[in-house]
Amino acid sequence: MFVDAVYNRQGDMISVSWARYSDGQSETYNFPVIDGSDYTEMMNNGQDFSAYRQQLIDTIYMHMVKVESEQTGRTPAI
């Protein structure tokens, strides 16, 4: 079960907090992202990150759907 998602202070990952289906124990899944200073520099150089952002969202979503499916034994709800 989804609990929360946070962008870490160092600016290099998004962490997803997840409560395990069977016992509610907390699990954390980390997804690397472009460092904040690198992102700013690339944006200032005119790079478009819309595809990168969408791919990151899709990657996180698909991974967490897989986790939910594995923990519950249900078919992924996609």
N, C-alpha and C positions, 0 to 999 in steps of 0.2 A: 504494500500500500504506500502510495506517495505521501511523504510528509512535508518536505521542503526542498528548495533548490537555492543555492547561494553561490555568488561569485566571490572567490576568495580574495583576501586582502592583497596578496602578492600579484593578483591579476593574471594568473596563468592557468586557472582551471575553474570549471563550474562543478560544484559538488552537489549531488542529489542524495538527500536523506530518505531512507526507505525503511518501513517497518515490515519485517519478514512476515509472510502470511501465516505460517504455522504457529509462531509463538510471540509475534510482535516485537522481537528484538531488532534493534536499530542496525542498519547496514548503510554504508556510505559508498557511493560510486562516483568516481572522479573522471571528468572529461577535460582534456587539455584544450586550451584556447590560445590565441595569439596574445602575447604579452602586451599590456596596455601601452607601453611606450612605442613598441613596434607598430601597433595598430594606429596610434596617432601619427607616426611618421609616414606610414603607408597611406593613410587618409589624406594627409597634407600633400602627398605626391599624386593624388588623384585616383588612387585605386578604389574600385567598387567592391564592397564586401557583402552585397546583398546575397549572392550565391553562397558564399562562405557561411553566413549566418543561417540561411535556410538549411544548408547541409548539416550544420552543427545541431540545429533543432531536430531535424529528422534522425540523426544519429542517436541523440539522447533518447528520443521517443521510442525508436525501434529497439534500442537496448533494454529500456525499462519495460516495454511490452514483453520482450523475451523473458526477462527476469520474472515478471508476474506470471507468465504462462508456465515457466518451470516450477515456480513455487506452488501454484494452485493445481497444476495438472490439466488446466483448461487450454483449449486451442487459442492461439493469439487472436485478440479481438482487433484486427486491423481491417 
